[in-house]
Amino acid sequence: MNSFNKGVLYFGAIAMALSTSAVAQQLFTNTSYEQGTYPTSGSGTTPITFAGQQAHSQANTGAGTATTGWSVTGWSFSSGNNGNTERWMQDIDDIRRAQSGDRYAYLSTTVTSGAGNACILYTGSTLNFTQGYTYRFSFFAANAGSTATSGSSLPLIGFEVQGGGGPNVLQTVTLPANAAWSDGAESVIPWVQYTLDWIPTQNYSNPSFYWSSFAGSGANAVGNVVLDNVSLTQVAVPEAHTVAAGIFMAGAVGATLYRRRKAQA
């Protein structure tokens, strides 16, 4: 009797271990841009006033960190065009506007869809996406555009996967209006966390990964957004859950049969 019960508990423990082994595996590094060096002198590095605090800011001048003279481990700018402005922001006074730490990204674009939008590229450790697995993209973002600059549009932000033997994948969310926004006022950035789940229909081997922003629709629309504390996790592996469920059910059935036999005896 005691040995059988231990067996049931053992099977249950295996089930729990298998079902949780693939949960929340973080695939990004430097998720809030705190690692790396920001310039504090030279062209384009003079402190600016943004959302009521002084910030060092480095604008995009080309692809990658080598052409800009700075480095933020694991992340780089895309090539800028079509009126895009992409900046790394670093708070340098007592007012903190970043959602996590004191660094965040600012993206501005006039592009409504497709290529040429404002984005930053992840260049950290190799990413591989497996068909049928569930991946969760989590990030904090806010609409950083006033009515005067945003037209009638609401900006969009999301992720984009390119290459790796598959087509481009793009999922976005629309950021709500922020009527109180002012670059120079003592306004709090209204950070909101968003999550997007994605199940690839094919494998992606070392693809390019971008956080992208778009202007949406509207006359003379400009999409201005701030982005911080990004995360990419593998949250589910179907095979593991299936095996775990099978083992757990086998243990449960065994326990039921044992109780019936004991009652009959």
NUBA-587853 format. One record per residue (C-alpha): residue number from 1; x, y, z; residue in one letter. Coordinates in nm, 4 decimals. Example, Ala and Ser with C-alpha at 12.3 -4.5 7.8 and 13.67 -1.06 7.14 Angstrom:
% NUBA-587853
<zaro pos="1" u="1.2300" v="-0.4500" w="0.7800" code="a"/>
<zaro pos="2" u="1.3670" v="-0.1060" w="0.7140" code="s"/>
% end
This chain:
% NUBA-587853
<zaro pos="1" u="0.0000" v="0.0000" w="0.0000" code="m"/>
<zaro pos="2" u="0.2667" v="0.2517" w="0.0999" code="n"/>
<zaro pos="3" u="0.4926" v="0.1582" w="-0.1901" code="s"/>
<zaro pos="4" u="0.2087" v="0.2010" w="-0.4374" code="f"/>
<zaro pos="5" u="0.1183" v="0.5461" w="-0.3063" code="n"/>
<zaro pos="6" u="0.4796" v="0.6525" w="-0.3395" code="k"/>
<zaro pos="7" u="0.4682" v="0.5362" w="-0.6978" code="g"/>
<zaro pos="8" u="0.1653" v="0.7512" w="-0.7709" code="v"/>
<zaro pos="9" u="0.3307" v="1.0548" w="-0.6134" code="l"/>
<zaro pos="10" u="0.6439" v="0.9869" w="-0.8152" code="y"/>
<zaro pos="11" u="0.4501" v="0.9833" w="-1.1412" code="f"/>
<zaro pos="12" u="0.2765" v="1.3056" w="-1.0382" code="g"/>
<zaro pos="13" u="0.6105" v="1.4712" w="-0.9648" code="a"/>
<zaro pos="14" u="0.7388" v="1.3698" w="-1.3086" code="i"/>
<zaro pos="15" u="0.4273" v="1.5189" w="-1.4648" code="a"/>
<zaro pos="16" u="0.4729" v="1.8481" w="-1.2832" code="m"/>
<zaro pos="17" u="0.8420" v="1.8646" w="-1.3723" code="a"/>
<zaro pos="18" u="0.7789" v="1.7984" w="-1.7409" code="l"/>
<zaro pos="19" u="0.4907" v="2.0435" w="-1.7607" code="s"/>
<zaro pos="20" u="0.6946" v="2.3288" w="-1.6110" code="t"/>
<zaro pos="21" u="1.0392" v="2.2553" w="-1.7580" code="s"/>
<zaro pos="22" u="0.9758" v="2.4595" w="-2.0715" code="a"/>
<zaro pos="23" u="0.7862" v="2.7477" w="-1.9131" code="v"/>
<zaro pos="24" u="0.9193" v="3.1049" w="-1.9270" code="a"/>
<zaro pos="25" u="1.2594" v="3.0406" w="-2.0803" code="q"/>
<zaro pos="26" u="1.4010" v="3.3909" w="-2.1370" code="q"/>
<zaro pos="27" u="1.5518" v="3.4282" w="-2.4848" code="l"/>
<zaro pos="28" u="1.6610" v="3.7941" w="-2.4719" code="f"/>
<zaro pos="29" u="1.9522" v="3.9476" w="-2.2873" code="t"/>
<zaro pos="30" u="1.9766" v="4.3071" w="-2.1620" code="n"/>
<zaro pos="31" u="1.5984" v="4.3391" w="-2.1700" code="t"/>
<zaro pos="32" u="1.5846" v="4.6989" w="-2.0445" code="s"/>
<zaro pos="33" u="1.8984" v="4.8245" w="-2.2254" code="y"/>
<zaro pos="34" u="2.0902" v="4.8871" w="-1.9028" code="e"/>
<zaro pos="35" u="2.4119" v="4.7200" w="-2.0200" code="q"/>
<zaro pos="36" u="2.6484" v="4.8923" w="-2.2593" code="g"/>
<zaro pos="37" u="2.7850" v="5.2461" w="-2.2838" code="t"/>
<zaro pos="38" u="2.6062" v="5.5669" w="-2.3677" code="y"/>
<zaro pos="39" u="2.8167" v="5.8606" w="-2.4884" code="p"/>
<zaro pos="40" u="2.8242" v="6.1704" w="-2.2721" code="t"/>
<zaro pos="41" u="3.0215" v="6.4014" w="-2.4999" code="s"/>
<zaro pos="42" u="3.0651" v="6.4661" w="-2.8698" code="g"/>
<zaro pos="43" u="2.8287" v="6.5258" w="-3.1598" code="s"/>
<zaro pos="44" u="2.4668" v="6.4359" w="-3.0909" code="g"/>
<zaro pos="45" u="2.5223" v="6.3604" w="-2.7225" code="t"/>
<zaro pos="46" u="2.4297" v="6.6931" w="-2.5602" code="t"/>
<zaro pos="47" u="2.1644" v="6.6394" w="-2.2890" code="p"/>
<zaro pos="48" u="1.8125" v="6.7143" w="-2.4114" code="i"/>
<zaro pos="49" u="1.4864" v="6.7712" w="-2.2260" code="t"/>
<zaro pos="50" u="1.2443" v="6.4876" w="-2.2789" code="f"/>
<zaro pos="51" u="0.9293" v="6.4210" w="-2.0737" code="a"/>
<zaro pos="52" u="1.0471" v="6.6711" w="-1.8147" code="g"/>
<zaro pos="53" u="1.3905" v="6.5272" w="-1.7428" code="q"/>
<zaro pos="54" u="1.7366" v="6.5700" w="-1.8826" code="q"/>
<zaro pos="55" u="1.8481" v="6.2768" w="-2.0915" code="a"/>
<zaro pos="56" u="2.1483" v="6.1815" w="-2.2966" code="h"/>
<zaro pos="57" u="2.0308" v="6.0682" w="-2.6371" code="s"/>
<zaro pos="58" u="2.2118" v="5.9049" w="-2.9263" code="q"/>
<zaro pos="59" u="2.0340" v="5.9290" w="-3.2615" code="a"/>
<zaro pos="60" u="2.0554" v="5.6674" w="-3.5330" code="n"/>
<zaro pos="61" u="2.3191" v="5.7342" w="-3.7978" code="t"/>
<zaro pos="62" u="2.3292" v="5.3944" w="-3.9648" code="g"/>
<zaro pos="63" u="2.3054" v="5.0210" w="-3.9066" code="a"/>
<zaro pos="64" u="2.4685" v="4.8666" w="-3.6013" code="g"/>
<zaro pos="65" u="2.6689" v="5.0033" w="-3.3141" code="t"/>
<zaro pos="66" u="3.0022" v="5.0338" w="-3.4956" code="a"/>
<zaro pos="67" u="2.8891" v="5.3318" w="-3.7047" code="t"/>
<zaro pos="68" u="2.7370" v="5.5262" w="-3.4156" code="t"/>
<zaro pos="69" u="3.0249" v="5.5190" w="-3.1688" code="g"/>
<zaro pos="70" u="2.8239" v="5.3635" w="-2.8872" code="w"/>
<zaro pos="71" u="2.7184" v="5.0212" w="-2.7772" code="s"/>
<zaro pos="72" u="2.4190" v="4.8766" w="-2.5972" code="v"/>
<zaro pos="73" u="2.4826" v="4.5081" w="-2.5520" code="t"/>
<zaro pos="74" u="2.2479" v="4.2916" w="-2.7563" code="g"/>
<zaro pos="75" u="2.0669" v="4.5717" w="-2.9400" code="w"/>
<zaro pos="76" u="2.1357" v="4.8039" w="-3.2345" code="s"/>
<zaro pos="77" u="1.9484" v="5.0487" w="-3.4539" code="f"/>
<zaro pos="78" u="1.8122" v="4.9556" w="-3.7912" code="s"/>
<zaro pos="79" u="1.9138" v="5.1765" w="-4.0816" code="s"/>
<zaro pos="80" u="1.7127" v="5.4981" w="-4.0628" code="g"/>
<zaro pos="81" u="1.5125" v="5.6347" w="-4.3564" code="n"/>
<zaro pos="82" u="1.1710" v="5.7724" w="-4.4521" code="n"/>
<zaro pos="83" u="1.1748" v="6.0372" w="-4.1824" code="g"/>
<zaro pos="84" u="1.2549" v="5.7914" w="-3.9032" code="n"/>
<zaro pos="85" u="1.4131" v="5.8984" w="-3.5763" code="t"/>
<zaro pos="86" u="1.5490" v="5.6294" w="-3.3471" code="e"/>
<zaro pos="87" u="1.7169" v="5.7197" w="-3.0191" code="r"/>
<zaro pos="88" u="1.8505" v="5.5523" w="-2.7098" code="w"/>
<zaro pos="89" u="1.7420" v="5.7576" w="-2.4076" code="m"/>
<zaro pos="90" u="1.9203" v="5.7701" w="-2.0718" code="q"/>
<zaro pos="91" u="1.7864" v="5.9651" w="-1.7722" code="d"/>
<zaro pos="92" u="2.0578" v="6.1739" w="-1.6103" code="i"/>
<zaro pos="93" u="1.8802" v="6.3729" w="-1.3366" code="d"/>
<zaro pos="94" u="1.6635" v="6.2883" w="-1.0381" code="d"/>
<zaro pos="95" u="1.3504" v="6.2444" w="-1.2494" code="i"/>
<zaro pos="96" u="1.3211" v="5.8942" w="-1.3866" code="r"/>
<zaro pos="97" u="1.0957" v="5.8255" w="-1.6855" code="r"/>
<zaro pos="98" u="1.2244" v="5.4834" w="-1.7897" code="a"/>
<zaro pos="99" u="0.9966" v="5.1944" w="-1.6956" code="q"/>
<zaro pos="100" u="1.2910" v="4.9874" w="-1.5766" code="s"/>
<zaro pos="101" u="1.6290" v="5.1303" w="-1.4801" code="g"/>
<zaro pos="102" u="1.7138" v="5.4595" w="-1.6511" code="d"/>
<zaro pos="103" u="1.7315" v="5.3692" w="-2.0210" code="r"/>
<zaro pos="104" u="1.4683" v="5.3250" w="-2.2880" code="y"/>
<zaro pos="105" u="1.4170" v="5.3585" w="-2.6627" code="a"/>
<zaro pos="106" u="1.2340" v="5.6298" w="-2.8582" code="y"/>
<zaro pos="107" u="1.1064" v="5.5538" w="-3.2089" code="l"/>
<zaro pos="108" u="0.9413" v="5.7960" w="-3.4509" code="s"/>
<zaro pos="109" u="0.8232" v="5.7201" w="-3.8046" code="t"/>
<zaro pos="110" u="0.5928" v="5.8444" w="-4.0799" code="t"/>
<zaro pos="111" u="0.5656" v="5.4954" w="-4.2292" code="v"/>
<zaro pos="112" u="0.2253" v="5.3291" w="-4.1916" code="t"/>
<zaro pos="113" u="0.3159" v="4.9697" w="-4.2844" code="s"/>
<zaro pos="114" u="0.5759" v="4.7481" w="-4.4466" code="g"/>
<zaro pos="115" u="0.9491" v="4.8134" w="-4.4696" code="a"/>
<zaro pos="116" u="1.1314" v="5.1348" w="-4.3860" code="g"/>
<zaro pos="117" u="0.9667" v="5.1893" w="-4.0486" code="n"/>
<zaro pos="118" u="1.1443" v="5.2932" w="-3.7296" code="a"/>
<zaro pos="119" u="1.2820" v="4.9919" w="-3.5469" code="c"/>
<zaro pos="120" u="1.5651" v="4.8524" w="-3.3368" code="i"/>
<zaro pos="121" u="1.7371" v="4.5227" w="-3.4097" code="l"/>
<zaro pos="122" u="1.8244" v="4.2540" w="-3.1585" code="y"/>
<zaro pos="123" u="2.1807" v="4.1315" w="-3.2131" code="t"/>
<zaro pos="124" u="2.2298" v="3.9198" w="-2.9033" code="g"/>
<zaro pos="125" u="2.2615" v="3.5438" w="-2.8730" code="s"/>
<zaro pos="126" u="2.1252" v="3.3274" w="-3.1535" code="t"/>
<zaro pos="127" u="1.7471" v="3.3034" w="-3.1713" code="l"/>
<zaro pos="128" u="1.5742" v="2.9927" w="-3.3017" code="n"/>
<zaro pos="129" u="1.1976" v="2.9556" w="-3.3280" code="f"/>
<zaro pos="130" u="1.0519" v="2.6046" w="-3.3404" code="t"/>
<zaro pos="131" u="0.7334" v="2.5196" w="-3.5252" code="q"/>
<zaro pos="132" u="0.4387" v="2.4532" w="-3.2919" code="g"/>
<zaro pos="133" u="0.5970" v="2.6064" w="-2.9815" code="y"/>
<zaro pos="134" u="0.4415" v="2.9121" w="-2.8164" code="t"/>
<zaro pos="135" u="0.6524" v="3.2274" w="-2.7767" code="y"/>
<zaro pos="136" u="0.5450" v="3.5279" w="-2.5747" code="r"/>
<zaro pos="137" u="0.6647" v="3.8797" w="-2.6558" code="f"/>
<zaro pos="138" u="0.6200" v="4.1145" w="-2.3616" code="s"/>
<zaro pos="139" u="0.7093" v="4.4821" w="-2.3557" code="f"/>
<zaro pos="140" u="0.6256" v="4.8170" w="-2.1975" code="f"/>
<zaro pos="141" u="0.5351" v="5.0969" w="-2.4373" code="a"/>
<zaro pos="142" u="0.3572" v="5.4311" w="-2.4548" code="a"/>
<zaro pos="143" u="0.2344" v="5.6771" w="-2.7142" code="n"/>
<zaro pos="144" u="0.4945" v="5.9556" w="-2.7153" code="a"/>
<zaro pos="145" u="0.3192" v="6.1828" w="-2.9628" code="g"/>
<zaro pos="146" u="0.1123" v="6.4914" w="-2.9023" code="s"/>
<zaro pos="147" u="-0.1987" v="6.5661" w="-3.1088" code="t"/>
<zaro pos="148" u="0.0000" v="6.8188" w="-3.3096" code="a"/>
<zaro pos="149" u="0.2507" v="6.5594" w="-3.4281" code="t"/>
<zaro pos="150" u="0.0401" v="6.2453" w="-3.4474" code="s"/>
<zaro pos="151" u="-0.2436" v="6.3621" w="-3.6746" code="g"/>
<zaro pos="152" u="-0.5479" v="6.1423" w="-3.6376" code="s"/>
<zaro pos="153" u="-0.3527" v="5.8195" w="-3.6063" code="s"/>
<zaro pos="154" u="-0.2644" v="5.6014" w="-3.3120" code="l"/>
<zaro pos="155" u="0.0855" v="5.4515" w="-3.3385" code="p"/>
<zaro pos="156" u="0.1495" v="5.0789" w="-3.3485" code="l"/>
<zaro pos="157" u="0.4362" v="4.8786" w="-3.2068" code="i"/>
<zaro pos="158" u="0.5218" v="4.5110" w="-3.2272" code="g"/>
<zaro pos="159" u="0.7727" v="4.2495" w="-3.3343" code="f"/>
<zaro pos="160" u="0.8993" v="4.1467" w="-3.6750" code="e"/>
<zaro pos="161" u="1.0867" v="3.8275" w="-3.7676" code="v"/>
<zaro pos="162" u="1.2717" v="3.8153" w="-4.0985" code="q"/>
<zaro pos="163" u="1.4608" v="3.5393" w="-4.2720" code="g"/>
<zaro pos="164" u="1.5562" v="3.2031" w="-4.1303" code="g"/>
<zaro pos="165" u="1.3981" v="3.0218" w="-4.4224" code="g"/>
<zaro pos="166" u="1.0543" v="3.1778" w="-4.3712" code="g"/>
<zaro pos="167" u="0.8497" v="3.4856" w="-4.4576" code="p"/>
<zaro pos="168" u="0.8333" v="3.8036" w="-4.2522" code="n"/>
<zaro pos="169" u="0.6120" v="3.7783" w="-3.9458" code="v"/>
<zaro pos="170" u="0.4666" v="4.0956" w="-3.7983" code="l"/>
<zaro pos="171" u="0.2274" v="4.1339" w="-3.5049" code="q"/>
<zaro pos="172" u="0.1436" v="4.4742" w="-3.3639" code="t"/>
<zaro pos="173" u="-0.0716" v="4.6420" w="-3.1010" code="v"/>
<zaro pos="174" u="-0.2164" v="4.9917" w="-3.1221" code="t"/>
<zaro pos="175" u="-0.1149" v="5.2294" w="-2.8444" code="l"/>
<zaro pos="176" u="-0.3900" v="5.4468" w="-2.6928" code="p"/>
<zaro pos="177" u="-0.3896" v="5.8250" w="-2.7173" code="a"/>
<zaro pos="178" u="-0.1885" v="6.0247" w="-2.4670" code="n"/>
<zaro pos="179" u="-0.3384" v="6.3734" w="-2.4654" code="a"/>
<zaro pos="180" u="-0.1241" v="6.4897" w="-2.1737" code="a"/>
<zaro pos="181" u="0.2048" v="6.4132" w="-2.3443" code="w"/>
<zaro pos="182" u="0.4594" v="6.6930" w="-2.3730" code="s"/>
<zaro pos="183" u="0.8297" v="6.6472" w="-2.4365" code="d"/>
<zaro pos="184" u="0.9145" v="6.9461" w="-2.2189" code="g"/>
<zaro pos="185" u="0.6503" v="6.9195" w="-1.9451" code="a"/>
<zaro pos="186" u="0.6773" v="6.7305" w="-1.6186" code="e"/>
<zaro pos="187" u="0.4601" v="6.4544" w="-1.7606" code="s"/>
<zaro pos="188" u="0.4806" v="6.0913" w="-1.6546" code="v"/>
<zaro pos="189" u="0.5216" v="5.8446" w="-1.9367" code="i"/>
<zaro pos="190" u="0.2110" v="5.6219" w="-1.9120" code="p"/>
<zaro pos="191" u="0.3882" v="5.2887" w="-1.9521" code="w"/>
<zaro pos="192" u="0.1587" v="4.9949" w="-2.0240" code="v"/>
<zaro pos="193" u="0.2652" v="4.6315" w="-2.0548" code="q"/>
<zaro pos="194" u="0.1594" v="4.4435" w="-2.3669" code="y"/>
<zaro pos="195" u="0.1960" v="4.0777" w="-2.4590" code="t"/>
<zaro pos="196" u="0.1776" v="3.9069" w="-2.7968" code="l"/>
<zaro pos="197" u="0.1758" v="3.5269" w="-2.8312" code="d"/>
<zaro pos="198" u="0.3068" v="3.3678" w="-3.1492" code="w"/>
<zaro pos="199" u="0.3095" v="3.0031" w="-3.2629" code="i"/>
<zaro pos="200" u="0.5402" v="2.9635" w="-3.5668" code="p"/>
<zaro pos="201" u="0.4077" v="2.7466" w="-3.8473" code="t"/>
<zaro pos="202" u="0.7642" v="2.6586" w="-3.9462" code="q"/>
<zaro pos="203" u="1.1147" v="2.6652" w="-3.8007" code="n"/>
<zaro pos="204" u="1.3206" v="2.9862" w="-3.8014" code="y"/>
<zaro pos="205" u="1.6962" v="2.9462" w="-3.7699" code="s"/>
<zaro pos="206" u="1.8823" v="3.2576" w="-3.6501" code="n"/>
<zaro pos="207" u="1.6414" v="3.5111" w="-3.8059" code="p"/>
<zaro pos="208" u="1.6675" v="3.8884" w="-3.7799" code="s"/>
<zaro pos="209" u="1.4442" v="4.0195" w="-3.5020" code="f"/>
<zaro pos="210" u="1.3106" v="4.3747" w="-3.4823" code="y"/>
<zaro pos="211" u="1.0975" v="4.5811" w="-3.2483" code="w"/>
<zaro pos="212" u="0.9062" v="4.7948" w="-3.4980" code="s"/>
<zaro pos="213" u="0.6825" v="5.1014" w="-3.4826" code="s"/>
<zaro pos="214" u="0.4320" v="5.2335" w="-3.7362" code="f"/>
<zaro pos="215" u="0.2339" v="5.5532" w="-3.7749" code="a"/>
<zaro pos="216" u="-0.0964" v="5.3784" w="-3.8356" code="g"/>
<zaro pos="217" u="-0.3386" v="5.5792" w="-4.0514" code="s"/>
<zaro pos="218" u="-0.4370" v="5.9445" w="-4.0642" code="g"/>
<zaro pos="219" u="-0.3400" v="6.2623" w="-4.2475" code="a"/>
<zaro pos="220" u="0.0229" v="6.3647" w="-4.1829" code="n"/>
<zaro pos="221" u="0.0450" v="6.0970" w="-3.9151" code="a"/>
<zaro pos="222" u="0.3653" v="6.0425" w="-3.7215" code="v"/>
<zaro pos="223" u="0.4077" v="5.7399" w="-3.5002" code="g"/>
<zaro pos="224" u="0.6041" v="5.8328" w="-3.1873" code="n"/>
<zaro pos="225" u="0.6525" v="5.5622" w="-2.9251" code="v"/>
<zaro pos="226" u="0.8760" v="5.4809" w="-2.6293" code="v"/>
<zaro pos="227" u="0.9752" v="5.1226" w="-2.5522" code="l"/>
<zaro pos="228" u="1.1342" v="4.9546" w="-2.2491" code="d"/>
<zaro pos="229" u="1.1707" v="4.6281" w="-2.0561" code="n"/>
<zaro pos="230" u="1.1199" v="4.3899" w="-2.3460" code="v"/>
<zaro pos="231" u="1.1012" v="4.0158" w="-2.3008" code="s"/>
<zaro pos="232" u="1.0839" v="3.7067" w="-2.5195" code="l"/>
<zaro pos="233" u="1.0011" v="3.3761" w="-2.3525" code="t"/>
<zaro pos="234" u="0.9219" v="3.0270" w="-2.4666" code="q"/>
<zaro pos="235" u="0.6073" v="2.9540" w="-2.2680" code="v"/>
<zaro pos="236" u="0.4857" v="2.6181" w="-2.3955" code="a"/>
<zaro pos="237" u="0.6201" v="2.3058" w="-2.5618" code="v"/>
<zaro pos="238" u="0.3224" v="2.0927" w="-2.6730" code="p"/>
<zaro pos="239" u="0.5111" v="1.7631" w="-2.6573" code="e"/>
<zaro pos="240" u="0.6101" v="1.8105" w="-2.2931" code="a"/>
<zaro pos="241" u="0.2543" v="1.8861" w="-2.1817" code="h"/>
<zaro pos="242" u="0.1187" v="1.5874" w="-2.3736" code="t"/>
<zaro pos="243" u="0.3689" v="1.3433" w="-2.2211" code="v"/>
<zaro pos="244" u="0.3164" v="1.4836" w="-1.8725" code="a"/>
<zaro pos="245" u="-0.0601" v="1.4520" w="-1.9001" code="a"/>
<zaro pos="246" u="-0.0253" v="1.0908" w="-2.0158" code="g"/>
<zaro pos="247" u="0.1982" v="0.9956" w="-1.7234" code="i"/>
<zaro pos="248" u="-0.0253" v="1.1696" w="-1.4703" code="f"/>
<zaro pos="249" u="-0.3375" v="1.0000" w="-1.6061" code="m"/>
<zaro pos="250" u="-0.1634" v="0.6622" w="-1.5957" code="a"/>
<zaro pos="251" u="-0.0880" v="0.7153" w="-1.2270" code="g"/>
<zaro pos="252" u="-0.4456" v="0.8255" w="-1.1565" code="a"/>
<zaro pos="253" u="-0.5936" v="0.5213" w="-1.3327" code="v"/>
<zaro pos="254" u="-0.3576" v="0.2904" w="-1.1430" code="g"/>
<zaro pos="255" u="-0.4644" v="0.4397" w="-0.8113" code="a"/>
<zaro pos="256" u="-0.8341" v="0.3917" w="-0.8981" code="t"/>
<zaro pos="257" u="-0.7846" v="0.0259" w="-0.9940" code="l"/>
<zaro pos="258" u="-0.5931" v="-0.0382" w="-0.6745" code="y"/>
<zaro pos="259" u="-0.8705" v="0.1085" w="-0.4594" code="r"/>
<zaro pos="260" u="-1.1337" v="-0.1007" w="-0.6386" code="r"/>
<zaro pos="261" u="-0.9347" v="-0.4221" w="-0.5903" code="r"/>
<zaro pos="262" u="-0.8853" v="-0.3472" w="-0.2230" code="k"/>
<zaro pos="263" u="-1.2588" v="-0.2863" w="-0.1770" code="a"/>
<zaro pos="264" u="-1.3440" v="-0.6166" w="-0.3457" code="q"/>
<zaro pos="265" u="-1.0975" v="-0.8034" w="-0.1254" code="a"/>
% end
